[in-house]
Amino acid sequence: MRRVAIVSAGESRFAVLEHSAEPGRTFDEILKWNTYGPLFRPLAVLVHQGVNWLVGLDRAADTAPDGGAVSPPLIVANALARALHASGRFEEIRALVREPVGEARRDIDAIARVTVPEWGLMRVRAGDPALVSAFADVRAQMAVPGTGVIVWDTSQDVTGPERLPLQSFKDRRFTRQQLVDLLERAGQRLASELLYAKGVEP
Amino acid sequence: MRPRRRATHRVLEVLALLLIAGGCTSMNTLDVGYPAAGANRATLGSIAPLRIEVGPVADRRVDAVRIGTAPNDGKDIVTSRPVPDIVHDALVTEIGKNGHAVVTGDKDVVLAPEVDEFWLDVVTGYPETHYVGRVAIALAVVNGRTGERVLVRRYVGIRRQLVEPDSVDARREVMDTALARTMRDLATDRALVTALSRLGQ
């Protein structure tokens, strides 16, 4: 695989995930005194998820970068392309926003498709205040054009190294920078995994 | 009859020992490591073989006593071996797997590692538990002949995972993966490989 095209694809959902134990734990405390409590537990789980989904939605609206300002798969794909190019292990690396067609497709050995199904902020440390990091769940799949044979497939959970109170992310410019840095890190992470999997001849 | 009874006793003794050993395995003691089976020959193996000395790992962690705190009882989460030894062994494995000789005498290169962070955060959710494992190491590359420090690189491996229920295996796997990610970043780091190849000339 000497000539590779990297295509950014798919929708990305911005989320603020807190992985909170409340109000589910309180429901459990109440239900354990009730004879029929275990019957209501699935309902408690649903209500817990619903409450936290609404809270997360609210927080996402407060912190998300302006619509269209950041394209997660594009940033990851570009960072991946730069890292692979810098590795010197490939003849040609092209980052594309759509599938190559015609001559462009015939000239390449493999197409890597990069998606970022979910990205945003996530609670990574309990406490007061709880600490939050930028995160992205990224996926890359490399296939041979023509045959469609998949030669590499990976899913990576990528987390920002900085941990800050959620309050810090009220500053949208700061949040945007943290998220962009994280997406670049995700591209480098994918490159490391691909280069590692590719190996070298002894 | 007697040999059969003796054999039964032996089997019961072994079972009892297994139960005791199992009971002693604490939920808060993790056997973290970097198995050679998971290591690959990568960019680091693309240069001529070197004689590399891996120096002792300096422990620069803010909290060197533990690697985390259990959320339920507040007890320390610890590793079954000292963290510097875990990092040292991981480096030796990665360097060896990439075709270089790990030596203590005549050497081309000395790697002076330090561990800055080796930590497991446990966030209790409902019903699952969220783990975030972090390993941060710094690596100084020193010319083995002149003692000159030629490069310092930092690697941070982070792994997060949602798990239900909380288990010692999940905790260990999170830390194993965080450590493996630092090793993979190191083994594919072009700047490190370039510096090493110059020292081999």
Contacts between the chains, C-beta under 8 A, distances in Angstrom:
chain1	res1	chain2	res2	distance
A	19	B	123	5.3
A	19	B	125	3.8
A	19	B	128	7.6
A	19	B	130	4.3
A	19	B	162	7.4
A	20	B	125	6.5
A	20	B	126	7.2
A	21	B	124	5.1
A	21	B	125	5.7
A	21	B	126	4.6
A	22	B	126	7.4
A	24	B	126	3.2
A	24	B	127	7.0
A	25	B	126	5.8
A	45	B	126	7.6
A	45	B	127	6.7
A	48	B	126	5.5
A	86	B	190	5.7
A	87	B	43	6.5
A	87	B	188	7.1
A	87	B	190	5.8
A	88	B	190	7.0
A	89	B	43	7.3
A	122	B	160	7.5
A	123	B	123	5.9
A	123	B	130	7.6
A	124	B	121	5.8
A	124	B	123	7.0
A	124	B	130	8.0
A	124	B	132	4.6
A	124	B	160	7.1
A	125	B	121	4.9
A	125	B	123	6.9
A	125	B	132	7.4
A	126	B	71	6.7
A	126	B	121	7.5
A	126	B	122	7.7
A	126	B	123	5.0
A	126	B	124	6.9
A	133	B	132	7.9
A	135	B	160	7.2
A	157	B	159	6.8
A	157	B	160	5.1
A	157	B	161	7.2
A	158	B	158	7.7
A	159	B	132	6.6
A	159	B	158	4.4
A	159	B	160	5.4
A	161	B	134	7.7
A	161	B	136	7.7
A	161	B	156	5.1
A	161	B	158	6.9
A	188	B	185	8.0
A	189	B	181	7.5
A	189	B	185	7.9
A	191	B	188	7.3
A	192	B	181	7.7
A	192	B	184	5.1
A	192	B	185	5.1
A	192	B	188	4.7
A	193	B	184	6.7
A	195	B	42	6.1
A	195	B	43	5.8
A	195	B	188	4.2
A	196	B	40	5.5
A	196	B	42	4.9
A	196	B	184	4.6
A	196	B	187	6.3
A	196	B	188	5.6
A	197	B	40	7.3
A	198	B	42	7.9
A	199	B	40	5.1
A	199	B	41	5.2
A	199	B	42	5.9
A	199	B	45	7.8
A	200	B	41	5.6
A	200	B	42	6.6
A	200	B	43	6.9
A	200	B	45	5.2
A	200	B	46	4.7
A	202	B	41	6.2
A	202	B	45	7.2
A	202	B	99	6.6
